[in-house]
Amino acid sequence: VACLRGHKKAVVLLLSKGFRADLKDLNNRTALHEAASRGHIKTIRRLLEKGAAINAKDDLGWTPLHEAAACGKNKAVSLLVEKGADMIMRNYHGCTAFHEAAASGSVGSVRYLCNK
């Protein structure tokens, strides 16, 4: 919930108390998936610093980059790519983050991913 809402202080506190940055929910989504889908840059940075798996796949094969791109979170897309997210990783429907950005009309994400 802290990652969904972008509460960086709560995320920092939880991580300092031993919560793992790569824990998954019932759908295999991580905190990084949630932060990326909302574009919470500070939270994304902190999770990556604490070892969150940048290319973690959920039950549909979506990575945090798929989430950010499909949701039009351009700053999150660029940060994830800068930090090493795999731009050609496909979800279980065969789509890359670029495909998901295009399908959802996220023009900024499409432009960014095209130019990388």
Buried (B, 14 or more C-beta within 10 A) or exposed (E): EBBBBBBBEBBBEBBEEEEEBBEBEEEBBBBBBBBBBBBBBBBBBBBBEBEBBBEBBBEEBBBBBBBBBBBBBBBBBBBBBEBEBBBEBBBEEEBBBBBBBBEBEBEBBBEBBEEE
